[in-house]
Amino acid sequence: MVGIVVVSHSKKIAEGVAELCSQMAHDEQKIEAAGGTEDGRIGTDAIKIMEAIKKADNGEGVAIFVDMGSAIMSTELALDLLDEDIKKRVVIADAPIVEGSIAAVVQASTGSSLEEVIMVAKQSKNIVKI
């Protein structure tokens, strides 16, 4: 099953989104939060992100959702730190962190491929709320 990693500058946001996603997930679904810095400040940490990717990976791929700006740079650095065999099955989703993560978890729970999970997550950009 495709794993999910939620990256935010805020530990609370990352954990909250992961918690929300877990309510929609299959029991075996791996959802990891990588928020804030190692010392508890607002920010992102490439090592923390790399470790979350490793925990979320079961061989079928990992979809990563980021909040903004430097979270993307830190995630790209984390990818550079990974072994090539893991790195090739990890994708940063161009999707909203909340809606995209939830859509991805639901799709992944059906046993879909990483490509299908990413496609559904991207479609969440078009959700009309009102």
C-alpha distance (Angstrom), angle and dihedral (degrees) to the residues before:
residue distance angle dihedral
M1 . . .
V2 3.81 . .
G3 3.80 112.0 .
I4 3.79 124.7 -135.2
V5 3.82 128.7 -142.4
V6 3.80 121.4 -169.8
V7 3.81 114.2 -157.2
S8 3.79 120.4 -168.8
H9 3.77 137.4 156.2
S10 3.80 85.4 -123.4
K11 3.80 121.4 65.5
K12 3.82 88.8 -153.3
I13 3.80 93.3 53.4
A14 3.81 93.3 47.9
E15 3.80 91.9 47.6
G16 3.81 92.4 44.4
V17 3.80 93.9 51.4
A18 3.82 90.3 46.2
E19 3.81 90.0 49.6
L20 3.81 91.5 49.7
C21 3.81 90.5 48.7
S22 3.80 91.3 50.1
Q23 3.81 88.6 63.2
M24 3.82 88.7 63.4
A25 3.79 97.8 37.7
H26 3.77 134.9 103.9
D27 3.82 112.6 -107.5
E28 3.81 91.0 -107.9
Q29 3.81 94.6 47.3
K30 3.80 114.7 124.2
I31 3.81 112.8 -141.4
E32 3.79 119.0 171.0
A33 3.80 130.5 -173.0
A34 3.80 120.0 -146.9
G35 3.77 106.5 179.5
G36 3.76 134.3 150.1
T37 3.77 127.9 -1.3
E38 3.78 126.7 -57.8
D39 3.81 90.5 -103.1
G40 3.83 93.2 51.6
R41 3.80 100.6 -100.0
I42 3.80 127.8 130.1
G43 3.78 108.8 -87.6
T44 3.77 141.4 72.2
D45 3.78 131.9 -80.9
A46 3.81 122.2 -154.7
I47 3.82 92.8 -156.2
K48 3.81 91.8 52.0
I49 3.81 89.4 48.8
M50 3.81 92.2 48.0
E51 3.81 91.0 51.7
A52 3.83 90.9 48.8
I53 3.81 90.4 51.8
K54 3.80 91.0 51.8
K55 3.82 91.1 49.8
A56 3.81 92.6 47.8
D57 3.80 94.9 47.2
N58 3.78 118.3 95.5
G59 3.79 95.2 161.1
E60 3.82 98.3 -85.5
G61 3.79 97.3 86.6
V62 3.77 141.3 -90.2
A63 3.80 128.5 -111.2
I64 3.80 114.4 -154.8
F65 3.80 124.2 -156.3
V66 3.80 119.8 -163.6
D67 3.78 132.7 -170.0
M68 3.82 103.0 -142.7
G69 3.79 152.1 -45.0
S70 3.76 113.8 -21.7
A71 3.81 91.4 26.7
I72 3.79 85.3 73.2
M73 3.80 92.2 49.9
S74 3.81 92.1 47.6
T75 3.80 90.4 48.1
E76 3.80 91.4 50.1
L77 3.82 89.0 50.8
A78 3.82 89.3 49.7
L79 3.81 88.8 52.6
D80 3.81 89.8 52.6
L81 3.82 88.7 55.3
L82 3.81 93.5 54.5
D83 3.78 127.2 92.2
E84 3.80 111.8 -99.0
D85 3.81 93.0 -114.5
I86 3.83 90.9 61.1
K87 3.81 96.1 35.2
K88 3.82 92.8 58.8
R89 3.81 91.6 61.9
V90 3.81 98.7 47.6
V91 3.81 123.6 93.8
I92 3.80 131.1 -176.2
A93 3.80 104.2 -138.8
D94 3.78 119.6 -133.2
A95 3.80 91.3 -140.8
P96 3.80 140.9 104.9
I97 3.79 111.3 -77.9
V98 3.83 97.2 -125.4
E99 3.80 104.7 32.0
G100 3.80 92.8 35.0
S101 3.79 93.8 49.6
I102 3.79 92.7 49.4
A103 3.80 93.1 46.7
A104 3.81 89.6 48.3
V105 3.79 93.8 50.0
V106 3.79 92.7 49.8
Q107 3.81 91.5 48.0
A108 3.81 93.3 44.6
S109 3.81 90.1 50.3
T110 3.81 88.6 64.2
G111 3.80 90.2 60.1
S112 3.80 95.0 -104.7
S113 3.80 123.2 161.5
L114 3.80 123.3 -101.1
E115 3.82 89.5 -105.1
E116 3.81 91.6 54.5
V117 3.81 92.0 46.2
I118 3.82 91.5 51.3
M119 3.82 91.8 46.8
V120 3.81 92.5 53.4
A121 3.81 91.2 45.3
K122 3.81 91.0 52.7
Q123 3.80 90.4 51.2
S124 3.82 88.6 59.9
K125 3.83 87.4 75.8
N126 3.80 86.5 75.1
I127 3.80 98.1 53.5
V128 3.79 111.2 128.0
K129 3.80 109.8 -145.5
I130 3.79 100.4 -171.8
